[in-house]
Amino acid sequence: MERQPRSSRSNIRRLAAGRLISVTGGAAAFTALNFTVWDKTHSPATQALSLLLTFGVAGILGPFAGALGDRFDRRKVMIASEAVSATVFLAMAFAHSPAWLIGIAFVAAIVELPFFSASRAAIPNLIDADDQLAWANSLVTIGVHAGIAVGPVIGGALLALVGPSWVFGLNAATFLVSLVLTLSIRGRFQRDAQEHEEHVGLAAGLTFLWRDRVLRRMSAAWLVFLLGMGIGMVADAPLAESFGAGEMGYALLIACWGTGSVLGSAAGRWMTPKTEPRWLVFGAFGISAAAFGVGIAPLFPMVLVCLFLMGLADGFTIVAENGIMQRRTPDAVRSRAMAAFEAVLSFGLAVAYLLAGPVLSAVGPQGGYVVGGISAMLAATALAPLMRLRREAHETDADTPEVERYTSAEELDSVVVPTAERRPA
């Protein structure tokens, strides 16, 4: 019997709920991992290795994961990714040595990748109309960032109460809940067989990013952004310590950023194709200003306020970035393009983690945020020309979503018209 489609809003809510649950569990698990590795080794090098393998190098393998979302049924790819992730995190519950924990966490980070790229690529197909895309991206991003904000607090509390093994086991259960929610989604995750023969191979996503001048500019700008802001991420724990705030202060840093990002993502639901570039640039400059604020703040409460504002601006940029990428990328290559974009960012993050030790030793944790502010300012400046980006009206079939109008990078480039007379609506 053929599955009957649910309403698009119901499907997106289920996807967002699954993201909230699994990201909360994942954030709790990685908090437990990082604390346990530090507690067992007290080695900055081992701690950096853990971060590098889970948040840096693993993402560089994204193009391989993205190919799965374009070649196979995205719904099946998402379900398989969640099932394998649950199994791997359950295995972590029985590991005790730092080497085994880091190794299994590296595998867990890899098997999660297909879900990320496939789910983001599926969103334009799960909605009924293009004007729902900002709302859908906003809701899913809220789920992700709320999980990032709440997960570490839950992980820290459970770590103290029951130990890391239970945290890892609980995270495995959250993936199973997310899997059930994915199974309940009834809709089209991708278009039918495509004729885009030019989009073949694992490198198709990266090739597409390079050929499209808007996405190329975005990729380069965010790479520069993370080269500095990644150092700021490593500076968080030393930053809390430098103000005498301890573990609670560290938790507050994450909570304030997470709360701001949730609110920023929520505001993104009112973005339109014409306003997304403005919010992208505005958010990037906002992150830069907030990072400089952290770098010069004389009191810890001021640091918390700046991180809240940074999260707010970051929420704006993520919703805008997703909308721009989804609209400019044909369905046949969308999952690989999303994964390639994440791989570029992961490369920047990996380099930042390698540089963080000597940089923080030289300038201190607040100086690390100043470095992040400089890189964010450079990125925002590089993104500023996108303020001229607007969409041209095209006559299309009523049944054809606006996000499916373009089938090649050349057609996409025609959207950007370099004339001084263009003004955002």
ROKE-464662 format. One record per residue (C-alpha): residue in one letter; chain; y, x, z negated; residue number from 1. Coordinates in pm, 1 decimal, padded with zeros to 6 digits, always signed. Example, Ala and Ser with C-alpha at 12.3 -4.5 7.8 and 13.67 -1.06 7.14 Angstrom:
% residues 2
res/chain/c2/c1/c3/n
A/A/-00450.0/+01230.0/-00780.0/1
S/A/-00106.0/+01367.0/-00714.0/2
This chain:
% residues 425
res/chain/c2/c1/c3/n
M/A/+00000.0/+00000.0/+00000.0/1
E/A/+00342.7/+00136.0/+00094.1/2
R/A/+00571.7/+00216.5/-00199.3/3
Q/A/+00866.3/-00017.6/-00228.6/4
P/A/+01198.4/+00166.3/-00271.3/5
R/A/+01392.4/+00130.5/-00593.1/6
S/A/+01768.5/+00106.6/-00595.5/7
S/A/+01933.6/+00440.9/-00531.2/8
R/A/+02118.1/+00431.6/-00863.4/9
S/A/+01792.6/+00374.2/-01053.0/10
N/A/+01631.9/+00668.7/-00873.0/11
I/A/+01921.3/+00901.1/-00948.9/12
R/A/+01923.4/+00792.9/-01313.7/13
R/A/+01552.5/+00874.1/-01339.4/14
L/A/+01608.4/+01214.2/-01177.9/15
A/A/+01899.4/+01286.4/-01414.5/16
A/A/+01697.1/+01176.3/-01717.5/17
G/A/+01413.3/+01406.2/-01615.4/18
R/A/+01656.8/+01693.8/-01578.0/19
L/A/+01807.2/+01623.8/-01920.8/20
I/A/+01467.8/+01622.8/-02092.1/21
S/A/+01317.0/+01926.4/-01919.6/22
V/A/+01635.7/+02138.3/-01933.2/23
T/A/+01675.5/+02059.2/-02303.4/24
G/A/+01319.8/+02177.4/-02362.6/25
G/A/+01368.8/+02480.9/-02141.4/26
A/A/+01691.7/+02583.3/-02315.0/27
A/A/+01520.9/+02546.7/-02653.4/28
A/A/+01226.8/+02756.6/-02533.0/29
F/A/+01440.0/+03036.9/-02389.0/30
T/A/+01649.1/+03043.6/-02706.9/31
A/A/+01327.5/+03085.0/-02905.9/32
L/A/+01210.5/+03350.5/-02659.9/33
N/A/+01526.7/+03559.8/-02681.0/34
F/A/+01545.0/+03539.1/-03060.5/35
T/A/+01173.3/+03621.0/-03097.7/36
V/A/+01195.9/+03919.8/-02863.0/37
W/A/+01496.6/+04051.1/-03054.4/38
D/A/+01332.1/+03986.6/-03392.5/39
K/A/+01016.6/+04174.0/-03290.3/40
T/A/+01178.3/+04468.5/-03111.6/41
H/A/+01546.3/+04499.6/-03212.0/42
S/A/+01580.9/+04664.6/-02872.8/43
P/A/+01886.9/+04585.4/-02656.1/44
A/A/+01695.8/+04719.4/-02355.7/45
T/A/+01407.3/+04478.5/-02413.4/46
Q/A/+01652.1/+04192.7/-02466.8/47
A/A/+01827.0/+04278.4/-02140.1/48
L/A/+01489.5/+04295.1/-01964.9/49
S/A/+01404.3/+03946.1/-02090.7/50
L/A/+01733.1/+03806.0/-01958.1/51
L/A/+01696.1/+03994.4/-01631.3/52
L/A/+01347.7/+03861.0/-01558.5/53
T/A/+01415.2/+03502.4/-01662.9/54
F/A/+01770.1/+03445.3/-01533.3/55
G/A/+01826.7/+03729.9/-01289.1/56
V/A/+01540.5/+03859.7/-01078.5/57
A/A/+01342.1/+03534.5/-01079.4/58
G/A/+01621.3/+03351.8/-00897.2/59
I/A/+01621.9/+03610.3/-00618.8/60
L/A/+01278.8/+03474.9/-00521.7/61
G/A/+01440.9/+03135.4/-00460.6/62
P/A/+01415.9/+03145.7/-00077.3/63
F/A/+01036.4/+03137.5/-00105.2/64
A/A/+01057.2/+02836.4/-00335.2/65
G/A/+01315.6/+02668.8/-00112.8/66
A/A/+01084.0/+02692.9/+00186.6/67
L/A/+00834.9/+02469.9/+00003.9/68
G/A/+01095.4/+02193.7/-00028.5/69
D/A/+01166.0/+02196.9/+00346.5/70
R/A/+00810.0/+02242.1/+00472.4/71
F/A/+00628.8/+01997.4/+00241.6/72
D/A/+00696.2/+01657.7/+00086.0/73
R/A/+00972.2/+01726.7/-00166.7/74
R/A/+00839.4/+01468.4/-00409.1/75
K/A/+00500.6/+01643.4/-00416.0/76
V/A/+00666.9/+01984.0/-00448.6/77
M/A/+00868.9/+01863.5/-00747.8/78
I/A/+00563.0/+01710.9/-00915.3/79
A/A/+00354.1/+02025.4/-00861.3/80
S/A/+00633.6/+02246.7/-00993.7/81
E/A/+00665.3/+02039.8/-01311.1/82
A/A/+00288.8/+02033.0/-01368.5/83
V/A/+00252.0/+02410.4/-01327.4/84
S/A/+00561.5/+02472.0/-01544.6/85
A/A/+00409.3/+02264.0/-01824.1/86
T/A/+00089.5/+02469.4/-01803.0/87
V/A/+00271.2/+02803.5/-01809.7/88
F/A/+00491.2/+02709.5/-02105.1/89
L/A/+00183.8/+02587.7/-02291.4/90
A/A/+00034.7/+02934.8/-02236.2/91
M/A/+00344.1/+03085.1/-02400.5/92
A/A/+00255.3/+02897.7/-02718.7/93
F/A/-00051.6/+03120.7/-02751.3/94
A/A/+00126.0/+03449.8/-02671.6/95
H/A/+00263.7/+03662.6/-02951.7/96
S/A/+00354.0/+04010.4/-02826.3/97
P/A/+00697.6/+04057.6/-02664.2/98
A/A/+00536.8/+04194.1/-02348.0/99
W/A/+00320.6/+03883.8/-02300.8/100
L/A/+00606.1/+03648.9/-02387.5/101
I/A/+00840.9/+03810.5/-02135.9/102
G/A/+00570.8/+03825.4/-01868.3/103
I/A/+00475.6/+03459.5/-01903.7/104
A/A/+00844.3/+03358.0/-01920.5/105
F/A/+00899.6/+03540.7/-01590.5/106
V/A/+00617.8/+03337.5/-01432.4/107
A/A/+00765.1/+03019.0/-01583.8/108
A/A/+01106.1/+03094.8/-01433.0/109
I/A/+00945.8/+03138.2/-01089.9/110
V/A/+00736.4/+02820.5/-01092.7/111
E/A/+01043.4/+02616.0/-01192.0/112
L/A/+01234.9/+02725.2/-00881.4/113
P/A/+01073.8/+02487.2/-00627.9/114
F/A/+01181.4/+02187.1/-00835.2/115
F/A/+01544.5/+02299.0/-00852.4/116
S/A/+01593.9/+02348.0/-00479.0/117
A/A/+01383.4/+02047.5/-00373.4/118
S/A/+01552.9/+01805.6/-00615.0/119
R/A/+01904.0/+01910.9/-00514.6/120
A/A/+01811.7/+01887.9/-00146.4/121
A/A/+01664.2/+01539.7/-00199.6/122
I/A/+01972.6/+01382.8/-00358.7/123
P/A/+02152.5/+01295.0/-00030.4/124
N/A/+01837.9/+01111.8/+00084.7/125
L/A/+01792.2/+00916.9/-00239.3/126
I/A/+02135.2/+00752.8/-00222.4/127
D/A/+02230.3/+00452.4/-00008.7/128
A/A/+02572.9/+00570.8/+00104.4/129
D/A/+02773.7/+00891.3/+00125.1/130
D/A/+03030.8/+00762.7/-00123.5/131
Q/A/+02757.5/+00772.9/-00391.1/132
L/A/+02699.4/+01147.2/-00350.2/133
A/A/+02965.9/+01264.0/-00597.2/134
W/A/+02841.3/+01011.6/-00854.3/135
A/A/+02480.8/+01127.7/-00805.5/136
N/A/+02568.0/+01498.2/-00833.2/137
S/A/+02782.6/+01423.9/-01136.5/138
L/A/+02506.9/+01235.8/-01318.3/139
V/A/+02238.7/+01497.4/-01248.1/140
T/A/+02475.7/+01779.5/-01348.2/141
I/A/+02557.1/+01596.7/-01672.3/142
G/A/+02185.7/+01589.7/-01749.8/143
V/A/+02148.0/+01960.9/-01680.3/144
H/A/+02451.9/+02069.8/-01881.0/145
A/A/+02382.6/+01837.1/-02170.8/146
G/A/+02038.9/+01996.8/-02191.4/147
I/A/+02192.9/+02343.7/-02185.6/148
A/A/+02430.8/+02244.3/-02466.9/149
V/A/+02178.4/+02069.4/-02691.6/150
G/A/+01865.1/+02273.2/-02617.3/151
P/A/+01965.1/+02596.4/-02794.9/152
V/A/+02060.9/+02405.4/-03111.1/153
I/A/+01724.7/+02225.3/-03112.3/154
G/A/+01543.9/+02548.9/-03033.1/155
G/A/+01715.0/+02734.8/-03316.1/156
A/A/+01640.4/+02460.5/-03567.2/157
L/A/+01273.9/+02429.9/-03466.3/158
L/A/+01237.8/+02805.9/-03459.9/159
A/A/+01337.4/+02820.3/-03826.2/160
L/A/+01122.2/+02521.0/-03922.7/161
V/A/+00796.6/+02560.9/-03729.5/162
G/A/+00811.1/+02888.5/-03535.1/163
P/A/+00833.1/+02979.5/-03164.4/164
S/A/+00484.2/+02861.5/-03061.8/165
W/A/+00571.6/+02500.5/-03140.2/166
V/A/+00897.2/+02530.2/-02946.0/167
F/A/+00708.6/+02652.8/-02638.2/168
G/A/+00450.4/+02376.6/-02676.4/169
L/A/+00722.5/+02112.7/-02708.1/170
N/A/+00884.7/+02242.4/-02392.2/171
A/A/+00555.8/+02198.6/-02205.9/172
A/A/+00557.8/+01834.3/-02318.1/173
T/A/+00912.5/+01782.6/-02185.6/174
F/A/+00799.3/+01890.2/-01839.6/175
L/A/+00522.9/+01633.2/-01850.5/176
V/A/+00777.3/+01362.3/-01939.1/177
S/A/+00996.8/+01475.9/-01650.1/178
L/A/+00690.8/+01466.6/-01424.0/179
V/A/+00627.6/+01102.6/-01516.6/180
L/A/+00990.6/+01018.5/-01436.8/181
T/A/+00961.9/+01191.1/-01099.0/182
L/A/+00648.3/+00989.4/-01025.1/183
S/A/+00842.9/+00671.2/-01098.7/184
I/A/+01105.5/+00743.5/-00831.3/185
R/A/+01054.3/+00529.7/-00522.8/186
G/A/+01264.3/+00645.6/-00235.2/187
R/A/+01294.3/+00883.1/+00057.5/188
F/A/+01311.4/+01246.0/-00058.3/189
Q/A/+01363.4/+01383.2/+00291.7/190
R/A/+01406.7/+01263.3/+00645.0/191
D/A/+01121.0/+01219.3/+00886.5/192
A/A/+01005.4/+01497.8/+01118.0/193
Q/A/+01305.2/+01698.1/+01233.7/194
E/A/+01377.3/+01860.5/+01569.0/195
H/A/+01571.0/+02155.0/+01427.6/196
E/A/+01348.8/+02428.3/+01566.2/197
E/A/+01622.9/+02682.9/+01504.0/198
H/A/+01572.3/+02643.3/+01128.2/199
V/A/+01236.2/+02816.0/+01087.1/200
G/A/+01107.5/+03082.5/+00849.8/201
L/A/+01182.8/+03185.8/+00493.4/202
A/A/+01516.9/+03339.8/+00590.4/203
A/A/+01650.2/+03021.5/+00751.8/204
G/A/+01846.5/+02922.1/+00440.6/205
L/A/+02015.7/+03260.7/+00407.5/206
T/A/+02082.9/+03267.3/+00782.5/207
F/A/+02242.2/+02925.8/+00762.8/208
L/A/+02468.8/+03033.0/+00474.0/209
W/A/+02579.3/+03334.2/+00675.5/210
R/A/+02648.8/+03137.1/+00994.9/211
D/A/+02852.6/+02865.7/+00825.3/212
R/A/+03189.3/+03017.4/+00737.0/213
V/A/+03260.6/+02778.0/+00449.6/214
L/A/+02926.3/+02836.1/+00278.8/215
R/A/+02953.2/+03208.9/+00350.7/216
R/A/+03289.3/+03218.6/+00174.0/217
M/A/+03155.3/+03019.4/-00120.1/218
S/A/+02851.5/+03247.5/-00155.7/219
A/A/+03061.1/+03564.7/-00149.0/220
A/A/+03316.2/+03425.2/-00392.8/221
W/A/+03057.3/+03315.7/-00649.5/222
L/A/+02878.2/+03648.9/-00615.7/223
V/A/+03199.4/+03825.7/-00718.5/224
F/A/+03249.4/+03564.2/-00989.7/225
L/A/+02912.1/+03635.0/-01153.1/226
L/A/+02946.1/+04011.9/-01136.8/227
G/A/+03208.3/+03976.1/-01410.5/228
M/A/+03121.9/+03648.2/-01581.9/229
G/A/+02760.0/+03760.0/-01624.4/230
I/A/+02890.8/+04036.9/-01848.6/231
G/A/+03075.2/+03770.3/-02048.1/232
M/A/+02744.0/+03584.9/-02097.9/233
V/A/+02587.4/+03894.7/-02253.1/234
A/A/+02898.3/+03933.7/-02472.2/235
D/A/+02851.5/+03600.4/-02651.9/236
A/A/+02634.0/+03721.1/-02941.2/237
P/A/+02846.8/+04034.3/-03007.0/238
L/A/+03158.2/+03815.8/-02976.4/239
A/A/+03045.6/+03582.0/-03254.4/240
E/A/+02950.8/+03881.7/-03466.8/241
S/A/+03286.2/+04050.8/-03410.9/242
F/A/+03461.5/+03747.6/-03563.9/243
G/A/+03212.9/+03735.8/-03851.8/244
A/A/+03083.8/+03397.4/-03732.9/245
G/A/+02716.7/+03496.6/-03724.0/246
E/A/+02438.5/+03279.2/-03584.9/247
M/A/+02628.1/+02954.4/-03640.9/248
G/A/+02921.9/+03092.8/-03449.2/249
Y/A/+02692.9/+03186.7/-03162.2/250
A/A/+02556.7/+02831.9/-03155.3/251
L/A/+02911.8/+02694.7/-03154.8/252
L/A/+03003.7/+02910.8/-02855.3/253
I/A/+02722.0/+02755.4/-02653.1/254
A/A/+02790.3/+02404.9/-02784.7/255
C/A/+03161.7/+02416.2/-02699.2/256
W/A/+03098.3/+02542.1/-02347.7/257
G/A/+02820.0/+02287.3/-02300.6/258
T/A/+03032.6/+01996.7/-02425.4/259
G/A/+03314.2/+02089.9/-02190.7/260
S/A/+03077.1/+02122.7/-01894.9/261
V/A/+02929.9/+01778.9/-01961.3/262
L/A/+03276.4/+01621.7/-01958.3/263
G/A/+03376.1/+01816.1/-01647.4/264
S/A/+03060.2/+01705.6/-01470.3/265
A/A/+03125.7/+01344.9/-01572.1/266
A/A/+03474.9/+01360.6/-01421.8/267
G/A/+03318.7/+01481.1/-01096.6/268
R/A/+03190.6/+01132.4/-01018.7/269
W/A/+03538.5/+01043.3/-00887.4/270
M/A/+03548.9/+01329.3/-00636.9/271
T/A/+03555.4/+01254.1/-00264.5/272
P/A/+03476.6/+01475.4/+00036.6/273
K/A/+03849.2/+01543.5/+00072.9/274
T/A/+03912.9/+01626.7/-00293.7/275
E/A/+03599.9/+01836.6/-00360.4/276
P/A/+03752.8/+02159.4/-00219.1/277
R/A/+04060.5/+02113.5/-00438.0/278
W/A/+03850.4/+02064.4/-00749.8/279
L/A/+03638.4/+02367.5/-00658.1/280
V/A/+03941.9/+02595.0/-00637.7/281
F/A/+04114.8/+02435.4/-00938.1/282
G/A/+03799.3/+02479.7/-01146.7/283
A/A/+03760.6/+02845.2/-01048.7/284
F/A/+04118.8/+02924.9/-01152.2/285
G/A/+04060.1/+02728.6/-01473.0/286
I/A/+03753.9/+02937.0/-01559.3/287
S/A/+03954.7/+03253.3/-01502.3/288
A/A/+04237.1/+03139.0/-01731.0/289
A/A/+03991.0/+03036.7/-02001.9/290
A/A/+03811.1/+03372.2/-01982.2/291
F/A/+04139.5/+03557.3/-02027.9/292
G/A/+04208.1/+03327.3/-02323.9/293
V/A/+03880.3/+03431.3/-02487.7/294
G/A/+03969.1/+03793.9/-02422.3/295
I/A/+04299.4/+03778.8/-02611.0/296
A/A/+04225.7/+03511.7/-02874.5/297
P/A/+04306.6/+03641.3/-03224.9/298
L/A/+04108.8/+03368.9/-03405.6/299
F/A/+03757.5/+03233.2/-03355.8/300
P/A/+03867.8/+02865.8/-03328.4/301
M/A/+04084.2/+02966.6/-03032.3/302
V/A/+03778.5/+03124.8/-02871.3/303
L/A/+03593.0/+02795.6/-02911.1/304
V/A/+03877.3/+02600.4/-02749.5/305
C/A/+03886.3/+02841.6/-02454.9/306
L/A/+03511.1/+02811.4/-02405.0/307
F/A/+03536.9/+02432.9/-02412.4/308
L/A/+03801.9/+02452.3/-02137.4/309
M/A/+03586.1/+02698.7/-01945.4/310
G/A/+03295.0/+02457.4/-01955.7/311
L/A/+03520.9/+02172.4/-01845.4/312
A/A/+03635.6/+02371.3/-01540.7/313
D/A/+03281.3/+02485.0/-01468.5/314
G/A/+03164.5/+02123.1/-01459.1/315
F/A/+03427.4/+02049.7/-01193.2/316
T/A/+03313.6/+02340.0/-00975.5/317
I/A/+02942.7/+02260.1/-00989.8/318
V/A/+02978.7/+01897.4/-00880.2/319
A/A/+03222.3/+01994.7/-00603.9/320
E/A/+03003.8/+02285.0/-00490.1/321
N/A/+02692.6/+02067.6/-00467.4/322
G/A/+02873.3/+01800.4/-00266.8/323
I/A/+03016.1/+02048.4/-00018.0/324
M/A/+02682.0/+02221.1/+00032.4/325
Q/A/+02482.1/+01900.0/+00066.3/326
R/A/+02722.1/+01755.0/+00323.6/327
R/A/+02737.0/+02071.7/+00532.4/328
T/A/+02362.9/+02138.5/+00540.8/329
P/A/+02109.2/+01952.6/+00760.6/330
D/A/+01812.9/+01806.9/+00576.5/331
A/A/+01567.5/+02030.3/+00765.7/332
V/A/+01707.3/+02345.2/+00601.7/333
R/A/+01879.8/+02204.9/+00292.5/334
S/A/+01621.5/+02311.5/+00033.7/335
R/A/+01612.4/+02668.1/+00170.4/336
A/A/+01992.2/+02684.2/+00187.9/337
M/A/+02020.2/+02568.8/-00175.2/338
A/A/+01760.9/+02825.4/-00280.7/339
A/A/+01928.9/+03102.9/-00081.7/340
F/A/+02262.0/+03022.0/-00246.0/341
E/A/+02098.5/+03046.4/-00589.6/342
A/A/+01935.0/+03374.2/-00486.3/343
V/A/+02273.9/+03523.8/-00399.6/344
L/A/+02406.6/+03415.9/-00739.6/345
S/A/+02097.6/+03549.3/-00916.0/346
F/A/+02152.0/+03887.2/-00750.7/347
G/A/+02505.0/+03897.0/-00890.6/348
L/A/+02377.3/+03794.0/-01232.0/349
A/A/+02108.0/+04064.0/-01226.0/350
V/A/+02365.0/+04332.0/-01143.1/351
A/A/+02592.7/+04200.2/-01419.0/352
Y/A/+02312.3/+04222.3/-01674.6/353
L/A/+02245.4/+04582.4/-01574.6/354
L/A/+02614.7/+04667.9/-01611.1/355
A/A/+02671.0/+04470.9/-01930.4/356
G/A/+02548.3/+04735.3/-02174.5/357
P/A/+02778.6/+05021.8/-02071.9/358
V/A/+03072.9/+04789.5/-01999.1/359
L/A/+03056.5/+04618.4/-02339.0/360
S/A/+03015.5/+04953.8/-02510.0/361
A/A/+03337.0/+05067.3/-02342.9/362
V/A/+03558.0/+04758.1/-02380.0/363
G/A/+03394.5/+04540.4/-02647.8/364
P/A/+03297.0/+04171.8/-02627.2/365
Q/A/+03648.3/+04036.0/-02577.6/366
G/A/+03711.7/+04302.2/-02316.1/367
G/A/+03395.7/+04180.7/-02143.8/368
Y/A/+03552.8/+03837.7/-02109.1/369
V/A/+03866.6/+03996.2/-01963.5/370
V/A/+03644.2/+04157.0/-01699.9/371
G/A/+03496.7/+03813.6/-01638.5/372
G/A/+03845.1/+03665.4/-01605.5/373
I/A/+03935.7/+03923.5/-01342.4/374
S/A/+03622.8/+03851.4/-01137.3/375
A/A/+03683.0/+03475.9/-01167.5/376
M/A/+04041.7/+03521.9/-01048.0/377
L/A/+03921.8/+03717.7/-00746.0/378
A/A/+03665.7/+03446.1/-00670.0/379
A/A/+03924.1/+03168.5/-00703.1/380
T/A/+04158.1/+03354.1/-00469.5/381
A/A/+03878.3/+03390.7/-00214.7/382
L/A/+03804.6/+03016.9/-00240.3/383
A/A/+04169.0/+02912.5/-00207.4/384
P/A/+04160.7/+02883.5/+00175.9/385
L/A/+03908.0/+02600.6/+00134.1/386
M/A/+04198.2/+02387.4/+00010.8/387
R/A/+04263.9/+02328.2/+00382.2/388
L/A/+03914.1/+02192.1/+00432.3/389
R/A/+03898.6/+01828.5/+00529.9/390
R/A/+03645.0/+01611.1/+00702.0/391
E/A/+03707.5/+01461.5/+01042.7/392
A/A/+03614.2/+01105.5/+01117.0/393
H/A/+03298.6/+01064.0/+01328.1/394
E/A/+03152.7/+00748.0/+01468.6/395
T/A/+02793.2/+00723.9/+01347.5/396
D/A/+02515.4/+00473.9/+01321.1/397
A/A/+02554.3/+00254.1/+01014.3/398
D/A/+02201.7/+00352.8/+00916.1/399
T/A/+02270.1/+00726.1/+00939.5/400
P/A/+02407.6/+00879.4/+00617.1/401
E/A/+02723.0/+01083.2/+00658.8/402
V/A/+02546.6/+01389.4/+00519.3/403
E/A/+02308.9/+01389.2/+00819.5/404
R/A/+02572.8/+01410.2/+01092.9/405
Y/A/+02541.7/+01781.7/+01150.4/406
T/A/+02240.9/+01965.1/+01286.0/407
S/A/+02369.6/+02319.0/+01335.1/408
A/A/+02611.9/+02568.9/+01191.8/409
E/A/+02826.1/+02545.7/+01504.4/410
E/A/+02874.8/+02171.8/+01455.3/411
L/A/+02954.5/+02227.0/+01090.4/412
D/A/+03219.1/+02485.5/+01171.7/413
S/A/+03396.1/+02227.8/+01385.1/414
V/A/+03479.5/+02040.4/+01065.3/415
V/A/+03716.5/+02316.8/+00955.1/416
V/A/+04029.5/+02285.8/+01166.0/417
P/A/+04272.1/+02576.2/+01106.8/418
T/A/+04601.6/+02393.2/+01137.2/419
A/A/+04894.8/+02384.0/+00901.2/420
E/A/+04925.1/+02008.6/+00952.6/421
R/A/+04605.8/+01922.7/+00763.9/422
R/A/+04668.3/+01783.0/+00417.2/423
P/A/+04409.7/+01667.5/+00163.4/424
A/A/+04414.7/+01296.3/+00098.9/425
